[in-house]
Amino acid sequence: MTPEQVFSLANLIAVAAWLVLMLLGRKYWVHAVVIGAIVPLMFAVLYTGLIIAHWAGAEGGFGTLAEVQALFSNEWLLLAGWVHYLAFDLFVGCWEVRDAQKHGIPHWAIVPNLILTFLFPPAGLLLYFVIRSLKDRKLSLYASGQ
C-alpha cells in the first residue's frame, strides 16, 4: 500500500470510531473496549510498524522546528505522526466519555465537545474541562469522591 492509501484507511477507521463513540458512547463496551482500547491499539501497532520500517536513515529530529520539518518530509514518517494523533486523540475522547459518566454529565452534553476533540483536540480537551468545572463547580483532574 502507498502512504496515501494507508492514510485514507486510517482516517476512515478513525471517523467510524468517533461516530460510534458519539452515538453509542454510553455503552461500556464502546468506550472501554472497542473505541477505548482496540482501535487505539490498532493505531499503535500501525505507528510502531511505520517507525520501525522507516526511521533508519531519516533526516531530521525533534531538537528544532526545522529538524521536525525535515523529519516529516518523509511521507511515511509524516503518516506515522498522523497515526499518532489519531490514536491519542481517540484515547482522549474515550477518557472524556468515561469521565463525564463519573461526573454525571449527560452524554448529549459532551457530543459537541467530542466533535471539537476530534477536529481540534487540545481545544476539545479544554472545553471538556470547562464543562466539567461548571458541573462540579471546581477544577479537578480526579473523579468525584477522590
N, CA, C and O atoms as a GROMACS GRO file, in nm:
protein
  584
    1MET      N    1   0.083  -0.120   0.000
    1MET     CA    2   0.000   0.000   0.000
    1MET      C    3   0.087   0.125   0.000
    1MET      O    4   0.199   0.126   0.051
    2THR      N    5   0.033   0.229  -0.058
    2THR     CA    6   0.103   0.356  -0.058
    2THR      C    7   0.072   0.430   0.073
    2THR      O    8  -0.025   0.398   0.141
    3PRO      N    9   0.153   0.530   0.106
    3PRO     CA   10   0.122   0.609   0.226
    3PRO      C   11  -0.017   0.673   0.215
    3PRO      O   12  -0.089   0.682   0.315
    4GLU      N   13  -0.054   0.717   0.098
    4GLU     CA   14  -0.185   0.780   0.079
    4GLU      C   15  -0.299   0.682   0.105
    4GLU      O   16  -0.401   0.719   0.164
    5GLN      N   17  -0.283   0.558   0.062
    5GLN     CA   18  -0.385   0.456   0.086
    5GLN      C   19  -0.396   0.423   0.235
    5GLN      O   20  -0.507   0.409   0.288
    6VAL      N   21  -0.283   0.411   0.302
    6VAL     CA   22  -0.285   0.385   0.447
    6VAL      C   23  -0.348   0.502   0.520
    6VAL      O   24  -0.426   0.483   0.613
    7PHE      N   25  -0.315   0.624   0.479
    7PHE     CA   26  -0.372   0.745   0.537
    7PHE      C   27  -0.525   0.743   0.523
    7PHE      O   28  -0.596   0.769   0.620
    8SER      N   29  -0.574   0.713   0.404
    8SER     CA   30  -0.718   0.710   0.380
    8SER      C   31  -0.787   0.604   0.464
    8SER      O   32  -0.893   0.630   0.521
    9LEU      N   33  -0.728   0.486   0.474
    9LEU     CA   34  -0.786   0.379   0.553
    9LEU      C   35  -0.786   0.415   0.702
    9LEU      O   36  -0.886   0.393   0.771
   10ALA      N   37  -0.676   0.469   0.750
   10ALA     CA   38  -0.668   0.509   0.892
   10ALA      C   39  -0.772   0.617   0.923
   10ALA      O   40  -0.836   0.613   1.028
   11ASN      N   41  -0.788   0.712   0.833
   11ASN     CA   42  -0.888   0.818   0.855
   11ASN      C   43  -1.029   0.761   0.855
   11ASN      O   44  -1.113   0.803   0.936
   12LEU      N   45  -1.057   0.668   0.767
   12LEU     CA   46  -1.189   0.605   0.762
   12LEU      C   47  -1.219   0.533   0.894
   12LEU      O   48  -1.329   0.544   0.948
   13ILE      N   49  -1.122   0.460   0.944
   13ILE     CA   50  -1.138   0.389   1.072
   13ILE      C   51  -1.158   0.490   1.185
   13ILE      O   52  -1.244   0.470   1.271
   14ALA      N   53  -1.080   0.597   1.186
   14ALA     CA   54  -1.091   0.698   1.292
   14ALA      C   55  -1.229   0.764   1.289
   14ALA      O   56  -1.291   0.780   1.394
   15VAL      N   57  -1.275   0.804   1.173
   15VAL     CA   58  -1.407   0.869   1.163
   15VAL      C   59  -1.516   0.773   1.210
   15VAL      O   60  -1.606   0.814   1.284
   16ALA      N   61  -1.509   0.648   1.168
   16ALA     CA   62  -1.608   0.548   1.211
   16ALA      C   63  -1.604   0.532   1.363
   16ALA      O   64  -1.709   0.526   1.428
   17ALA      N   65  -1.486   0.525   1.420
   17ALA     CA   66  -1.472   0.509   1.565
   17ALA      C   67  -1.530   0.630   1.638
   17ALA      O   68  -1.601   0.613   1.738
   18TRP      N   69  -1.502   0.750   1.591
   18TRP     CA   70  -1.555   0.870   1.655
   18TRP      C   71  -1.707   0.874   1.645
   18TRP      O   72  -1.774   0.913   1.741
   19LEU      N   73  -1.764   0.833   1.531
   19LEU     CA   74  -1.910   0.831   1.518
   19LEU      C   75  -1.972   0.732   1.616
   19LEU      O   76  -2.073   0.762   1.679
   20VAL      N   77  -1.912   0.614   1.628
   20VAL     CA   78  -1.961   0.515   1.724
   20VAL      C   79  -1.951   0.572   1.866
   20VAL      O   80  -2.043   0.555   1.946
   21LEU      N   81  -1.840   0.638   1.897
   21LEU     CA   82  -1.824   0.696   2.030
   21LEU      C   83  -1.931   0.801   2.058
   21LEU      O   84  -1.986   0.807   2.168
   22MET      N   85  -1.960   0.883   1.958
   22MET     CA   86  -2.061   0.988   1.977
   22MET      C   87  -2.202   0.930   1.989
   22MET      O   88  -2.282   0.979   2.069
   23LEU      N   89  -2.232   0.828   1.911
   23LEU     CA   90  -2.368   0.773   1.909
   23LEU      C   91  -2.392   0.670   2.019
   23LEU      O   92  -2.502   0.663   2.073
   24LEU      N   93  -2.291   0.590   2.051
   24LEU     CA   94  -2.307   0.480   2.147
   24LEU      C   95  -2.211   0.489   2.264
   24LEU      O   96  -2.186   0.390   2.332
   25GLY      N   97  -2.160   0.606   2.289
   25GLY     CA   98  -2.055   0.624   2.388
   25GLY      C   99  -2.092   0.588   2.530
   25GLY      O  100  -2.003   0.563   2.612
   26ARG      N  101  -2.220   0.585   2.563
   26ARG     CA  102  -2.262   0.550   2.698
   26ARG      C  103  -2.253   0.399   2.723
   26ARG      O  104  -2.259   0.356   2.838
   27LYS      N  105  -2.239   0.321   2.619
   27LYS     CA  106  -2.226   0.176   2.634
   27LYS      C  107  -2.084   0.144   2.677
   27LYS      O  108  -1.988   0.187   2.612
   28TYR      N  109  -2.069   0.069   2.785
   28TYR     CA  110  -1.937   0.038   2.839
   28TYR      C  111  -1.846  -0.026   2.736
   28TYR      O  112  -1.730   0.012   2.724
   29TRP      N  113  -1.897  -0.123   2.660
   29TRP     CA  114  -1.813  -0.195   2.564
   29TRP      C  115  -1.761  -0.103   2.455
   29TRP      O  116  -1.659  -0.132   2.393
   30VAL      N  117  -1.830   0.008   2.431
   30VAL     CA  118  -1.786   0.102   2.327
   30VAL      C  119  -1.665   0.181   2.374
   30VAL      O  120  -1.559   0.177   2.311
   31HIS      N  121  -1.680   0.253   2.485
   31HIS     CA  122  -1.571   0.343   2.526
   31HIS      C  123  -1.458   0.270   2.596
   31HIS      O  124  -1.345   0.318   2.596
   32ALA      N  125  -1.484   0.156   2.656
   32ALA     CA  126  -1.379   0.088   2.730
   32ALA      C  127  -1.306  -0.017   2.647
   32ALA      O  128  -1.187  -0.039   2.667
   33VAL      N  129  -1.375  -0.080   2.556
   33VAL     CA  130  -1.315  -0.192   2.484
   33VAL      C  131  -1.286  -0.157   2.338
   33VAL      O  132  -1.170  -0.149   2.298
   34VAL      N  133  -1.390  -0.138   2.260
   34VAL     CA  134  -1.372  -0.121   2.115
   34VAL      C  135  -1.300   0.008   2.081
   34VAL      O  136  -1.194   0.006   2.020
   35ILE      N  137  -1.360   0.121   2.120
   35ILE     CA  138  -1.303   0.250   2.083
   35ILE      C  139  -1.191   0.292   2.178
   35ILE      O  140  -1.096   0.358   2.138
   36GLY      N  141  -1.204   0.254   2.304
   36GLY     CA  142  -1.104   0.294   2.403
   36GLY      C  143  -0.979   0.210   2.404
   36GLY      O  144  -0.875   0.256   2.452
   37ALA      N  145  -0.984   0.089   2.351
   37ALA     CA  146  -0.866   0.003   2.356
   37ALA      C  147  -0.832  -0.055   2.219
   37ALA      O  148  -0.721  -0.035   2.170
   38ILE      N  149  -0.924  -0.125   2.156
   38ILE     CA  150  -0.892  -0.198   2.033
   38ILE      C  151  -0.848  -0.104   1.921
   38ILE      O  152  -0.743  -0.127   1.859
   39VAL      N  153  -0.926   0.000   1.894
   39VAL     CA  154  -0.890   0.089   1.782
   39VAL      C  155  -0.761   0.165   1.811
   39VAL      O  156  -0.673   0.167   1.725
   40PRO      N  157  -0.744   0.229   1.928
   40PRO     CA  158  -0.615   0.294   1.954
   40PRO      C  159  -0.497   0.196   1.949
   40PRO      O  160  -0.388   0.232   1.904
   41LEU      N  161  -0.518   0.073   1.996
   41LEU     CA  162  -0.408  -0.025   1.989
   41LEU      C  163  -0.376  -0.064   1.845
   41LEU      O  164  -0.261  -0.088   1.811
   42MET      N  165  -0.478  -0.070   1.760
   42MET     CA  166  -0.452  -0.095   1.617
   42MET      C  167  -0.367   0.019   1.560
   42MET      O  168  -0.272  -0.004   1.485
   43PHE      N  169  -0.403   0.142   1.596
   43PHE     CA  170  -0.324   0.256   1.551
   43PHE      C  171  -0.183   0.250   1.608
   43PHE      O  172  -0.087   0.286   1.540
   44ALA      N  173  -0.169   0.205   1.732
   44ALA     CA  174  -0.037   0.193   1.794
   44ALA      C  175   0.049   0.091   1.721
   44ALA      O  176   0.169   0.113   1.702
   45VAL      N  177  -0.011  -0.019   1.680
   45VAL     CA  178   0.063  -0.121   1.603
   45VAL      C  179   0.106  -0.063   1.469
   45VAL      O  180   0.220  -0.081   1.427
   46LEU      N  181   0.015   0.007   1.402
   46LEU     CA  182   0.049   0.069   1.273
   46LEU      C  183   0.161   0.171   1.291
   46LEU      O  184   0.258   0.171   1.215
   47TYR      N  185   0.149   0.257   1.391
   47TYR     CA  186   0.251   0.358   1.419
   47TYR      C  187   0.387   0.293   1.444
   47TYR      O  188   0.488   0.334   1.386
   48THR      N  189   0.389   0.191   1.528
   48THR     CA  190   0.515   0.124   1.562
   48THR      C  191   0.576   0.060   1.438
   48THR      O  192   0.697   0.068   1.417
   49GLY      N  193   0.494  -0.003   1.356
   49GLY     CA  194   0.543  -0.062   1.232
   49GLY      C  195   0.601   0.042   1.138
   49GLY      O  196   0.705   0.019   1.076
   50LEU      N  197   0.535   0.156   1.126
   50LEU     CA  198   0.585   0.263   1.040
   50LEU      C  199   0.719   0.316   1.091
   50LEU      O  200   0.810   0.339   1.012
   51ILE      N  201   0.730   0.335   1.222
   51ILE     CA  202   0.856   0.384   1.279
   51ILE      C  203   0.968   0.283   1.257
   51ILE      O  204   1.078   0.320   1.216
   52ILE      N  205   0.941   0.156   1.284
   52ILE     CA  206   1.043   0.052   1.266
   52ILE      C  207   1.088   0.045   1.121
   52ILE      O  208   1.207   0.034   1.092
   53ALA      N  209   0.992   0.052   1.030
   53ALA     CA  210   1.024   0.036   0.887
   53ALA      C  211   1.090   0.159   0.825
   53ALA      O  212   1.165   0.145   0.728
   54HIS      N  213   1.064   0.279   0.878
   54HIS     CA  214   1.106   0.400   0.806
   54HIS      C  215   1.192   0.496   0.886
   54HIS      O  216   1.230   0.601   0.834
   55TRP      N  217   1.225   0.466   1.012
   55TRP     CA  218   1.302   0.560   1.092
   55TRP      C  219   1.450   0.562   1.052
   55TRP      O  220   1.512   0.668   1.045
   56ALA      N  221   1.506   0.445   1.028
   56ALA     CA  222   1.650   0.436   0.998
   56ALA      C  223   1.685   0.523   0.878
   56ALA      O  224   1.623   0.515   0.772
   57GLY      N  225   1.785   0.606   0.897
   57GLY     CA  226   1.833   0.690   0.788
   57GLY      C  227   1.748   0.813   0.761
   57GLY      O  228   1.775   0.887   0.667
   58ALA      N  229   1.645   0.836   0.842
   58ALA     CA  230   1.559   0.952   0.821
   58ALA      C  231   1.634   1.080   0.856
   58ALA      O  232   1.712   1.084   0.950
   59GLU      N  233   1.609   1.181   0.779
   59GLU     CA  234   1.665   1.314   0.805
   59GLU      C  235   1.584   1.380   0.915
   59GLU      O  236   1.465   1.352   0.931
   60GLY      N  237   1.647   1.468   0.992
   60GLY     CA  238   1.575   1.547   1.089
   60GLY      C  239   1.574   1.488   1.228
   60GLY      O  240   1.647   1.393   1.258
   61GLY      N  241   1.489   1.546   1.313
   61GLY     CA  242   1.479   1.504   1.452
   61GLY      C  243   1.377   1.590   1.524
   61GLY      O  244   1.286   1.645   1.462
   62PHE      N  245   1.392   1.602   1.656
   62PHE     CA  246   1.297   1.676   1.738
   62PHE      C  247   1.358   1.795   1.809
   62PHE      O  248   1.292   1.857   1.892
   63GLY      N  249   1.482   1.829   1.779
   63GLY     CA  250   1.552   1.935   1.851
   63GLY      C  251   1.511   2.076   1.812
   63GLY      O  252   1.514   2.166   1.895
   64THR      N  253   1.473   2.096   1.688
   64THR     CA  254   1.430   2.227   1.641
   64THR      C  255   1.311   2.208   1.548
   64THR      O  256   1.283   2.098   1.502
   65LEU      N  257   1.243   2.316   1.522
   65LEU     CA  258   1.130   2.310   1.430
   65LEU      C  259   1.176   2.269   1.290
   65LEU      O  260   1.106   2.196   1.220
   66ALA      N  261   1.294   2.317   1.249
   66ALA     CA  262   1.348   2.280   1.119
   66ALA      C  263   1.378   2.130   1.112
   66ALA      O  264   1.357   2.068   1.007
   67GLU      N  265   1.426   2.071   1.221
   67GLU     CA  266   1.451   1.927   1.224
   67GLU      C  267   1.321   1.848   1.214
   67GLU      O  268   1.315   1.746   1.145
   68VAL      N  269   1.216   1.895   1.283
   68VAL     CA  270   1.086   1.828   1.275
   68VAL      C  271   1.033   1.837   1.132
   68VAL      O  272   0.979   1.740   1.079
   69GLN      N  273   1.049   1.953   1.071
   69GLN     CA  274   1.005   1.969   0.932
   69GLN      C  275   1.080   1.874   0.840
   69GLN      O  276   1.019   1.813   0.752
   70ALA      N  277   1.209   1.860   0.860
   70ALA     CA  278   1.288   1.767   0.779
   70ALA      C  279   1.244   1.623   0.803
   70ALA      O  280   1.232   1.545   0.709
   71LEU      N  281   1.220   1.588   0.929
   71LEU     CA  282   1.175   1.454   0.962
   71LEU      C  283   1.043   1.422   0.893
   71LEU      O  284   1.026   1.313   0.837
   72PHE      N  285   0.951   1.516   0.896
   72PHE     CA  286   0.819   1.493   0.836
   72PHE      C  287   0.817   1.515   0.685
   72PHE      O  288   0.712   1.504   0.623
   73SER      N  289   0.930   1.546   0.626
   73SER     CA  290   0.936   1.550   0.479
   73SER      C  291   0.934   1.408   0.422
   73SER      O  292   0.905   1.389   0.304
   74ASN      N  293   0.963   1.309   0.506
   74ASN     CA  294   0.948   1.168   0.470
   74ASN      C  295   0.799   1.134   0.488
   74ASN      O  296   0.748   1.138   0.600
   75GLU      N  297   0.730   1.102   0.378
   75GLU     CA  298   0.585   1.084   0.386
   75GLU      C  299   0.544   0.967   0.477
   75GLU      O  300   0.435   0.969   0.534
   76TRP      N  301   0.629   0.866   0.491
   76TRP     CA  302   0.598   0.755   0.581
   76TRP      C  303   0.604   0.799   0.726
   76TRP      O  304   0.522   0.757   0.808
   77LEU      N  305   0.702   0.883   0.758
   77LEU     CA  306   0.711   0.933   0.896
   77LEU      C  307   0.604   1.040   0.923
   77LEU      O  308   0.556   1.052   1.036
   78LEU      N  309   0.568   1.115   0.822
   78LEU     CA  310   0.455   1.208   0.836
   78LEU      C  311   0.328   1.128   0.865
   78LEU      O  312   0.248   1.167   0.950
   79LEU      N  313   0.310   1.018   0.794
   79LEU     CA  314   0.196   0.930   0.818
   79LEU      C  315   0.200   0.875   0.961
   79LEU      O  316   0.097   0.869   1.028
   80ALA      N  317   0.318   0.834   1.007
   80ALA     CA  318   0.331   0.786   1.145
   80ALA      C  319   0.289   0.895   1.243
   80ALA      O  320   0.220   0.867   1.341
   81GLY      N  321   0.329   1.018   1.218
   81GLY     CA  322   0.288   1.129   1.304
   81GLY      C  323   0.137   1.147   1.305
   81GLY      O  324   0.077   1.174   1.409
   82TRP      N  325   0.075   1.133   1.189
   82TRP     CA  326  -0.069   1.146   1.180
   82TRP      C  327  -0.140   1.034   1.257
   82TRP      O  328  -0.237   1.059   1.328
   83VAL      N  329  -0.092   0.912   1.242
   83VAL     CA  330  -0.150   0.798   1.313
   83VAL      C  331  -0.134   0.816   1.464
   83VAL      O  332  -0.222   0.779   1.541
   84HIS      N  333  -0.023   0.874   1.505
   84HIS     CA  334  -0.001   0.908   1.646
   84HIS      C  335  -0.115   0.997   1.695
   84HIS      O  336  -0.173   0.971   1.800
   85TYR      N  337  -0.147   1.102   1.618
   85TYR     CA  338  -0.256   1.190   1.656
   85TYR      C  339  -0.389   1.115   1.662
   85TYR      O  340  -0.466   1.133   1.756
   86LEU      N  341  -0.416   1.032   1.562
   86LEU     CA  342  -0.542   0.958   1.560
   86LEU      C  343  -0.558   0.872   1.685
   86LEU      O  344  -0.665   0.869   1.746
   87ALA      N  345  -0.451   0.803   1.723
   87ALA     CA  346  -0.457   0.713   1.839
   87ALA      C  347  -0.480   0.790   1.968
   87ALA      O  348  -0.570   0.757   2.045
   88PHE      N  349  -0.401   0.892   1.991
   88PHE     CA  350  -0.410   0.963   2.118
   88PHE      C  351  -0.534   1.050   2.128
   88PHE      O  352  -0.591   1.064   2.236
   89ASP      N  353  -0.578   1.109   2.017
   89ASP     CA  354  -0.699   1.190   2.021
   89ASP      C  355  -0.821   1.104   2.052
   89ASP      O  356  -0.908   1.144   2.129
   90LEU      N  357  -0.827   0.986   1.993
   90LEU     CA  358  -0.937   0.895   2.021
   90LEU      C  359  -0.933   0.848   2.167
   90LEU      O  360  -1.036   0.836   2.232
   91PHE      N  361  -0.814   0.823   2.216
   91PHE     CA  362  -0.797   0.784   2.356
   91PHE      C  363  -0.849   0.893   2.449
   91PHE      O  364  -0.916   0.864   2.548
   92VAL      N  365  -0.819   1.018   2.417
   92VAL     CA  366  -0.866   1.132   2.497
   92VAL      C  367  -1.018   1.142   2.489
   92VAL      O  368  -1.084   1.166   2.591
   93GLY      N  369  -1.075   1.124   2.371
   93GLY     CA  370  -1.220   1.128   2.357
   93GLY      C  371  -1.288   1.021   2.442
   93GLY      O  372  -1.391   1.048   2.505
   94CYS      N  373  -1.232   0.902   2.445
   94CYS     CA  374  -1.287   0.795   2.530
   94CYS      C  375  -1.275   0.830   2.677
   94CYS      O  376  -1.366   0.802   2.756
   95TRP      N  377  -1.164   0.890   2.715
   95TRP     CA  378  -1.149   0.933   2.854
   95TRP      C  379  -1.255   1.037   2.890
   95TRP      O  380  -1.313   1.032   2.998
   96GLU      N  381  -1.280   1.130   2.799
   96GLU     CA  382  -1.382   1.232   2.825
   96GLU      C  383  -1.519   1.167   2.849
   96GLU      O  384  -1.592   1.207   2.940
   97VAL      N  385  -1.554   1.066   2.768
   97VAL     CA  386  -1.682   0.996   2.786
   97VAL      C  387  -1.687   0.928   2.922
   97VAL      O  388  -1.786   0.941   2.994
   98ARG      N  389  -1.581   0.854   2.957
   98ARG     CA  390  -1.580   0.784   3.086
   98ARG      C  391  -1.586   0.883   3.203
   98ARG      O  392  -1.659   0.862   3.299
   99ASP      N  393  -1.509   0.990   3.192
   99ASP     CA  394  -1.505   1.089   3.299
   99ASP      C  395  -1.639   1.160   3.310
   99ASP      O  396  -1.685   1.188   3.421
  100ALA      N  397  -1.703   1.190   3.198
  100ALA     CA  398  -1.834   1.254   3.202
  100ALA      C  399  -1.936   1.165   3.272
  100ALA      O  400  -2.019   1.214   3.348
  101GLN      N  401  -1.928   1.035   3.248
  101GLN     CA  402  -2.019   0.943   3.317
  101GLN      C  403  -1.995   0.947   3.468
  101GLN      O  404  -2.091   0.950   3.546
  102LYS      N  405  -1.869   0.947   3.509
  102LYS     CA  406  -1.837   0.953   3.652
  102LYS      C  407  -1.889   1.080   3.717
  102LYS      O  408  -1.924   1.080   3.835
  103HIS      N  409  -1.893   1.188   3.640
  103HIS     CA  410  -1.935   1.318   3.693
  103HIS      C  411  -2.082   1.348   3.667
  103HIS      O  412  -2.129   1.458   3.697
  104GLY      N  413  -2.154   1.251   3.612
  104GLY     CA  414  -2.296   1.271   3.589
  104GLY      C  415  -2.330   1.370   3.480
  104GLY      O  416  -2.438   1.431   3.482
  105ILE      N  417  -2.241   1.388   3.386
  105ILE     CA  418  -2.266   1.480   3.274
  105ILE      C  419  -2.337   1.399   3.165
  105ILE      O  420  -2.287   1.295   3.122
  106PRO      N  421  -2.453   1.445   3.120
  106PRO     CA  422  -2.526   1.371   3.016
  106PRO      C  423  -2.444   1.359   2.887
  106PRO      O  424  -2.371   1.450   2.849
  107HIS      N  425  -2.458   1.245   2.824
  107HIS     CA  426  -2.380   1.220   2.702
  107HIS      C  427  -2.409   1.325   2.594
  107HIS      O  428  -2.318   1.371   2.526
  108TRP      N  429  -2.536   1.362   2.579
  108TRP     CA  430  -2.571   1.460   2.477
  108TRP      C  431  -2.496   1.592   2.498
  108TRP      O  432  -2.469   1.665   2.403
  109ALA      N  433  -2.463   1.622   2.624
  109ALA     CA  434  -2.395   1.748   2.656
  109ALA      C  435  -2.249   1.748   2.613
  109ALA      O  436  -2.190   1.855   2.596
  110ILE      N  437  -2.190   1.630   2.595
  110ILE     CA  438  -2.049   1.629   2.554
  110ILE      C  439  -2.030   1.590   2.408
  110ILE      O  440  -1.917   1.592   2.359
  111VAL      N  441  -2.137   1.556   2.337
  111VAL     CA  442  -2.120   1.521   2.195
  111VAL      C  443  -2.059   1.638   2.116
  111VAL      O  444  -1.967   1.614   2.038
  112PRO      N  445  -2.106   1.763   2.134
  112PRO     CA  446  -2.037   1.873   2.064
  112PRO      C  447  -1.889   1.883   2.104
  112PRO      O  448  -1.803   1.914   2.022
  113ASN      N  449  -1.862   1.855   2.231
  113ASN     CA  450  -1.724   1.855   2.278
  113ASN      C  451  -1.642   1.746   2.209
  113ASN      O  452  -1.526   1.768   2.174
  114LEU      N  453  -1.703   1.628   2.190
  114LEU     CA  454  -1.633   1.519   2.120
  114LEU      C  455  -1.600   1.558   1.976
  114LEU      O  456  -1.494   1.524   1.925
  115ILE      N  457  -1.692   1.629   1.912
  115ILE     CA  458  -1.665   1.676   1.776
  115ILE      C  459  -1.544   1.770   1.777
  115ILE      O  460  -1.456   1.759   1.692
  116LEU      N  461  -1.541   1.860   1.874
  116LEU     CA  462  -1.427   1.953   1.884
  116LEU      C  463  -1.299   1.877   1.916
  116LEU      O  464  -1.193   1.909   1.863
  117THR      N  465  -1.307   1.777   2.003
  117THR     CA  466  -1.189   1.697   2.036
  117THR      C  467  -1.139   1.621   1.914
  117THR      O  468  -1.018   1.606   1.896
  118PHE      N  469  -1.229   1.574   1.831
  118PHE     CA  470  -1.190   1.505   1.707
  118PHE      C  471  -1.120   1.601   1.610
  118PHE      O  472  -1.019   1.565   1.550
  119LEU      N  473  -1.173   1.720   1.595
  119LEU     CA  474  -1.119   1.814   1.496
  119LEU      C  475  -1.001   1.896   1.547
  119LEU      O  476  -0.904   1.919   1.475
  120PHE      N  477  -1.010   1.941   1.672
  120PHE     CA  478  -0.908   2.028   1.733
  120PHE      C  479  -0.885   1.981   1.876
  120PHE      O  480  -0.932   2.045   1.970
  121PRO      N  481  -0.812   1.870   1.894
  121PRO     CA  482  -0.805   1.800   2.023
  121PRO      C  483  -0.772   1.885   2.145
  121PRO      O  484  -0.845   1.875   2.244
  122PRO      N  485  -0.670   1.968   2.146
  122PRO     CA  486  -0.644   2.044   2.269
  122PRO      C  487  -0.759   2.138   2.304
  122PRO      O  488  -0.790   2.157   2.422
  123ALA      N  489  -0.823   2.198   2.202
  123ALA     CA  490  -0.938   2.285   2.228
  123ALA      C  491  -1.055   2.203   2.283
  123ALA      O  492  -1.128   2.250   2.371
  124GLY      N  493  -1.074   2.082   2.232
  124GLY     CA  494  -1.179   1.994   2.283
  124GLY      C  495  -1.154   1.954   2.427
  124GLY      O  496  -1.247   1.951   2.508
  125LEU      N  497  -1.031   1.923   2.460
  125LEU     CA  498  -0.998   1.888   2.598
  125LEU      C  499  -1.021   2.008   2.690
  125LEU      O  500  -1.074   1.992   2.800
  126LEU      N  501  -0.981   2.125   2.646
  126LEU     CA  502  -1.005   2.246   2.724
  126LEU      C  503  -1.154   2.266   2.748
  126LEU      O  504  -1.196   2.294   2.860
  127LEU      N  505  -1.235   2.253   2.642
  127LEU     CA  506  -1.379   2.269   2.657
  127LEU      C  507  -1.436   2.165   2.752
  127LEU      O  508  -1.525   2.195   2.832
  128TYR      N  509  -1.387   2.042   2.744
  128TYR     CA  510  -1.438   1.939   2.834
  128TYR      C  511  -1.413   1.980   2.980
  128TYR      O  512  -1.501   1.966   3.065
  129PHE      N  513  -1.293   2.030   3.009
  129PHE     CA  514  -1.265   2.071   3.147
  129PHE      C  515  -1.351   2.190   3.189
  129PHE      O  516  -1.386   2.202   3.306
  130VAL      N  517  -1.385   2.278   3.095
  130VAL     CA  518  -1.476   2.388   3.127
  130VAL      C  519  -1.614   2.332   3.161
  130VAL      O  520  -1.675   2.372   3.260
  131ILE      N  521  -1.664   2.239   3.078
  131ILE     CA  522  -1.795   2.177   3.104
  131ILE      C  523  -1.795   2.109   3.240
  131ILE      O  524  -1.888   2.126   3.319
  132ARG      N  525  -1.692   2.031   3.267
  132ARG     CA  526  -1.686   1.959   3.394
  132ARG      C  527  -1.673   2.054   3.512
  132ARG      O  528  -1.733   2.031   3.617
  133SER      N  529  -1.595   2.159   3.496
  133SER     CA  530  -1.581   2.256   3.605
  133SER      C  531  -1.712   2.326   3.634
  133SER      O  532  -1.745   2.353   3.750
  134LEU      N  533  -1.789   2.356   3.530
  134LEU     CA  534  -1.920   2.419   3.551
  134LEU      C  535  -2.013   2.323   3.622
  134LEU      O  536  -2.091   2.363   3.709
  135LYS      N  537  -2.006   2.195   3.587
  135LYS     CA  538  -2.092   2.093   3.651
  135LYS      C  539  -2.052   2.074   3.796
  135LYS      O  540  -2.139   2.071   3.884
  136ASP      N  541  -1.923   2.060   3.823
  136ASP     CA  542  -1.874   2.031   3.959
  136ASP      C  543  -1.848   2.156   4.042
  136ASP      O  544  -1.831   2.148   4.164
  137ARG      N  545  -1.846   2.270   3.976
  137ARG     CA  546  -1.813   2.398   4.041
  137ARG      C  547  -1.672   2.400   4.097
  137ARG      O  548  -1.642   2.473   4.192
  138LYS      N  549  -1.585   2.319   4.038
  138LYS     CA  550  -1.443   2.321   4.074
  138LYS      C  551  -1.365   2.256   3.961
  138LYS      O  552  -1.421   2.184   3.879
  139LEU      N  553  -1.236   2.282   3.957
  139LEU     CA  554  -1.147   2.221   3.857
  139LEU      C  555  -1.066   2.114   3.926
  139LEU      O  556  -0.993   2.141   4.022
  140SER      N  557  -1.078   1.992   3.876
  140SER     CA  558  -1.006   1.880   3.935
  140SER      C  559  -0.977   1.778   3.826
  140SER      O  560  -1.059   1.760   3.736
  141LEU      N  561  -0.864   1.713   3.834
  141LEU     CA  562  -0.830   1.608   3.739
  141LEU      C  563  -0.883   1.472   3.784
  141LEU      O  564  -0.868   1.373   3.712
  142TYR      N  565  -0.944   1.467   3.900
  142TYR     CA  566  -0.988   1.340   3.957
  142TYR      C  567  -1.140   1.329   3.952
  142TYR      O  568  -1.212   1.429   3.949
  143ALA      N  569  -1.186   1.206   3.951
  143ALA     CA  570  -1.330   1.181   3.956
  143ALA      C  571  -1.385   1.222   4.092
  143ALA      O  572  -1.310   1.234   4.189
  144SER      N  573  -1.514   1.244   4.098
  144SER     CA  574  -1.578   1.281   4.224
  144SER      C  575  -1.548   1.177   4.331
  144SER      O  576  -1.543   1.058   4.302
  145GLY      N  577  -1.529   1.222   4.452
  145GLY     CA  578  -1.507   1.133   4.564
  145GLY      C  579  -1.362   1.090   4.580
  145GLY      O  580  -1.332   1.009   4.668
  146GLN      N  581  -1.272   1.141   4.500
  146GLN     CA  582  -1.130   1.102   4.514
  146GLN      C  583  -1.052   1.218   4.570
  146GLN      O  584  -0.931   1.207   4.589
   0.00000   0.00000   0.00000
